[in-house]
Amino acid sequence: MLGLNELKQSKVYQEALAEGKQQGLEAGLEAGKQQGKLEAIPRMIQFGLSWEAIAQLLDLPLEVVQQVAQQSQASANTPGEL
């Protein structure tokens, strides 16, 4: 029977580990792209772009743009803490 050290040295384990790391990296990059898009919405609104234009430019559903815009507006109307 293989021990843990021997298993970790096996080709199958090493390939699975490398694939898992690659998938994690890709998922992290995708999440970062999505976050960047969401953070751009309030600024695009400030520049006078419509929700529809923003959705099209960022390749996002209109509902997502509307939700972020409404949240941004609500937080802008909330007095800040000192």
N, C-alpha and C positions, 0 to 999 in steps of 0.2 A: 504494500500500500504506500502511496506517495505521502510524504509529509508536507507541511505547509511550505517550507523552503523549496522543496523540489517542485511543488506545484507552481510557485511563483516564478521559477526558472523555465517553466515549460513554454513552448512556442504558442500554444493556444492561449495561455494566460496572458502572455505579453501582447499578443494581437488583440485580445479582448480589452485589455487595459488601454492600449493605444487608441482603439476605436471609441471607447468610453470617454477618453480625454478629448478626442476630436469632436464627438457629439456634444460634449459639455461646452467646448469652446464655441462651436457654431450656435448653440442655443444662447449662450451669453452675448455673442455678437448680435444676434437677431433681437434679443431683448433690449440691447443698447440702442439699436436703430429705432425700435419702436418708441422707446423713451424719448429719444431725440425728436422724433416727429411730434409727440405729444407736447413736449416743451416748446416747440416752435409755434404752436397754434395761437397762443395769446399774442405773440409778437406780430404774427401775420394779420391778426384781427386789428391790432393797433395801426398797421399800415393800410387798413381799409379794405382788405380782401374779404370777400363774402365767404360764408361757411362752405358753400358749394365749390368755390374756387379752391379753397384750402383743401377740402376733401379730395378733389381731383389732383391737385399738385402733389399732395403727400401720399396719394394712393391709400386713403383711409375711408371707411364708411362714413357717410354724412352724420349718422347718429353719434359716432365717436367724437367727431369735431364739435357737434352741438353740445354734447355732454361736457367736454373739456372747456368749451367757451362759457357755458353756464357756470361751471365750477370756478373758473377764473374770474368771472364777473362777480360772483357771490363773495369770493375771498377779497376782491378789490373793494367791495362795499363794506366789508367788516373792518372796523377800526383796529389798527395794529396795537400790539402790546408794547409798553415802554419798559 
